[in-house]
Amino acid sequence: MLKVSAKDIIDGIQKNQFRVVYQPKVRGNKIIGAEALVRWRHPATETDIQVPFLINAAEALGLVVQIDRFVFESASDVMRYAENKGVSISVNISPKHFERDDFSDWMIDTVNRYAINPEFLILEMTEQSLVRNIDSVCFRMGELSQIGIRFSLDDFLTGYSSLGCLQRLPMVTELKIDKRFVAGLGSSIEDEAITSAIIRLSNTLEKTLVAEGVETAVQRRFLLAHGCDIHQGFLYAKPMEADVFVFALKNERIPGIGHAAAF
């Protein structure tokens, strides 16, 4: 089993073993956003290592903040191009950031330094980010929302505290249906009921809703029929390298698997 040290991660960042790929968020046939995702081609395996493994190792070694910052700064050129097309970029943020007194200052400084329009920036967090320190999260989100940064809650309703936390965080404007629920659409009554309930709830709360892990035409049709029209998944496109994503924006087409127009 691969073991990762702090030196491995630091060397990986410094030696350009890490890179950022982009998975589009699609409405109909149009890219309306994308999620920036980190990839690490470890020299020992010469393949991309599993992202959960990487993030867990970085958390344990106290280096997840450095990885998040690498992703944000590496994505800055793409962010500027995307905003000119009216497309938002989402960046995942570890709960460790919200425990840091310098997080808001760093984020504001970085947005200014790279000339990024904060209104086209979405910070994605999981429920874990909320429950670890809800007071710090509220405070930091309040500071950053003042300059136009938006927030997305990933893995919605996969834990036990989403609804309670959401009441205290009006700055969260986007919810994401977890792919484990989407996977069962067309085959699982339970997953269909949960997904339908999430869609109704998001509409009631006036939140933007994104379905993750959309891979089949059956899933797509169910989501559209029940009122969720923003999708992310292999049916539309796999995560793509920066130049491929920019090409897709430039040509206003989705170059990935299963172009939506075919369904």
Number of C-alpha atoms within 10 A of each C-alpha: 3 8 7 14 12 14 10 13 23 14 13 17 17 11 9 10 17 20 19 19 21 26 25 31 25 22 16 15 14 17 25 19 26 23 21 26 21 22 18 20 16 17 11 7 9 10 11 15 14 11 13 9 13 19 17 13 18 19 16 12 14 12 17 22 18 14 21 19 17 17 23 24 15 17 21 18 15 17 27 18 15 21 18 11 15 12 20 25 27 26 24 20 21 20 22 16 19 23 15 13 11 11 16 18 13 13 16 16 12 16 19 12 11 13 13 19 17 22 14 20 21 24 20 21 20 20 21 16 21 23 17 14 14 15 13 18 20 17 13 19 21 16 15 20 15 11 13 14 21 22 24 24 22 21 20 19 19 14 12 11 14 18 13 11 15 16 11 14 18 14 18 21 18 20 22 25 24 19 16 13 21 24 18 15 23 16 11 12 11 12 17 20 13 16 24 17 13 19 24 15 13 17 14 9 13 11 17 17 23 23 25 22 20 22 20 18 15 13 21 22 15 17 23 13 11 13 13 24 17 22 27 26 22 19 19 27 23 16 21 19 15 19 12 16 25 18 13 17 22 12 10 13 14 22 17 20 13 17 16 18 10 7 10
